[in-house]
């Protein structure tokens, strides 16, 4: 294969971890001379980094595979991610399990020779730093796998048991990315709260990372509430930590949480929120909510609304429950009708929108730090050190941490900024 001529189209679905892995693969492909294209009909190889966490995402994956296989000519298709459970190859399509995803550049160069993976060593962490990532914020994979077995979730079956990346590898990658100019690094995995390498947990990993030289900040990806330790809360107070956590609540009802096999109660969650807000009263919290879980009642839904109001989330990602085959909840009875799910979801979104508006007003007149991510004809868009979206007219600098003065736009209900 002529490395200077091969054209590659990448489709990537799903979680931040999937994003990290394909950004690393993309970096390796570009380093060996591949050209990334926007139109899949122009590609020699089409890479589909799949997701199956919901039936909708699995259906989208199947559609992408079908479209790619119907292309005329010699286009090859590599299907990886959680949809590709076992190695399978026909003439023009290769299904490549997650633990072999890092071999994609090698496989593309040896397409005709690859019939099996017997001579290739599987790995969850053999990824090079994604230095050709297209964003100013870059992901760092520290962990993979999950053994929580929430009753609605298929992830433990497709990602396997928890494994942690060696500490020295994580620190080396962070240092490399900082030296390459990245200003915000997002610590990611499936259940990062379970990170454990020898005597080091997530909190001690962060402490060592924050001790590295460079002008950067660290940001945690999604956390399960019961995995937030006192030591981790202490680290969150560090000035280089982004004051934002995505805590997956899922429901505010203790009965529903029990049915979901979540490991906390409403009271546990609200106590955690209280501890976090002691770090900073405006600490930014976001969450996920599943509406219409089997057996959920009107009173259960009211408990969720109460928890949302008390937690003051700035963003709520709502999911309407749908049975996922191979999960425990797929066999649950007492299903909630679709209209009720829709009404509940709209009610949650409406409440979250008002909470966010009221929350943003508290920043008006204060100072903070801004990371410019995208330049537009009118200014620079980015995020603050509280992970709040912000627009600076004419004064913003891309990929730089700069001090700003917050201004709340009452008409548009948006947070704006002025460079200091």
C-alpha positions, 0 to 999 in steps of 0.5 A, a space after each residue: 500500500 502506498 502510504 502517501 496515497 491511502 485515503 481514510 474516512 473515520 466514523 466514530 460513535 459512542 463514549 469519550 473512551 472510544 473517541 480517545 482510542 480512535 484519535 490515537 489511531 488517527 494520529 498513527 495513520 497520519 504519521 505514516 502518511 495517510 490522508 483523512 477525508 470527509 467523504 467516505 466515497 473517496 476513501 480507500 479504507 472506511 473505519 467504523 469505531 462502533 458503539 452498542 450501548 443503546 439499541 439506537 447506537 447499534 442500529 446506527 453502527 449497522 447502517 454505517 457498515 451496510 453503507 460502507 459494504 455497498 460502496 463500489 470499487 476496492 474500498 475496505 471496511 474496518 469495523 472496530 469498537 464494541 460492535 466487533 466482538 470477535 475477529 471476522 474477515 471477508 474479502 473487504 470487511 474486517 471486524 476488529 475487537 477493541 483489544 486489537 484496535 491499536 493495530 489498525 495502522 499495521 493491519 491496513 499496511 498488511 491487509 492481504 496477509 491478515 487472516 487471524 490475530 494469532 501473532 498480535 498481542 491484545 492490549 487495552 492501553 497500547 495507544 500512542 498520545 493522540 497528538 493529532 487530535 482535532 481539539 484543544 482539549 485532549 483525552 487521556 485513557 487511564 482505565 478500561 472496563 466495568 464490573 458494576 452491572 447496572 441492570 440497564 447497561 451492557 458495557 460490562 459485557 462488551 468492555 470486560 472487567 476493569 483494568 488500569 493503565 500503568 501509572 508511569 505510562 499515564 504520566 508520560 503521556 500527559 507530559 507529552 501532550 502538555 509539551 505538544 501544547 495541549 492546555 486541557 487534558 480529560 482523564 477518561 475511562 469506563 469507570 475511572 473511579 476504580 483506577 488502581 495501579 499498585 498503591 495508586 488510586 485516582 486521587 494519587 494519580 491526579 496528584 502526581 500529574 498535577 506536579 508535572 511542569 507546564 501550563 495546563 489543567 486537568 478535567 475528569 470525565 464521568 464518575 459514578 457517585 459512590 466512587 468519589 472518595 474523600 481523597 479525590 475531593 481534596 484533589 478537586 480543590 487544586 487550582 489546576 483542576 477544572 471545577 466540573 464533575 459529571 456525576 451519573 445520577 440516573 434517578 433520584 428515587 431510592 427504589 428505582 436506584 435499587 432496581 437499577 443496581 446503582 450503589 448509592 441512595 438519594 441521600 448519599 448523592 445529595 451528601 456528596 453534592 454538599 461536600 463538592 459545593 464546599 470546595 466551591 459553591 459554584 462547582 459545576 455539576 452535570 448528570 444523566 437521567 433515565 426516564 421511564 425505568 420499569 416500575 417507575 411511578 409518579 412519586 419516583 419521578 417527583 423524587 428525581 425532580 427534587 434531587 435535580 433541584 437540590 443538586 443544581 445541575 447545569 446540564 442534564 442528559 435525559 434518556 428515555 428507557 428502552 430495554 437493552 437485550 442481555 441486560 437484567 432490566 430487559 426482563 423487567 415488567 411494569 413498563 412505562 408507556 412512551 407518552 409518560 417517558 416523553 412528558 417526564 423527559 420534557 419536565 426534567 429538561 425544562 427544570 434543568 434549563 431554568 436551573 442553568 440560567 439561574 446558576 450562570 447569573 452567579 458568575 456575572 462580574 467575577 473573574 475566571 480562566 478561559 480556554 479558547 477552542 474555536 475561532 469564528 468571524 465574531 470571536 472565540 468560543 471555548 470553556 471556562 475553568 468551570 467547564 461552562 461554554 463561553 464566547 469572547 468577542 474579538 479578544 479571545 486566543 485559541 488554545 491559550 489559558 487566559 484570564 477573563 471577566 464574566 458577563 451574563 447576557 440576560 437576553 440570550 441567557 448565556 455567559 459571555 466574557 471579556 479578556 483581561 
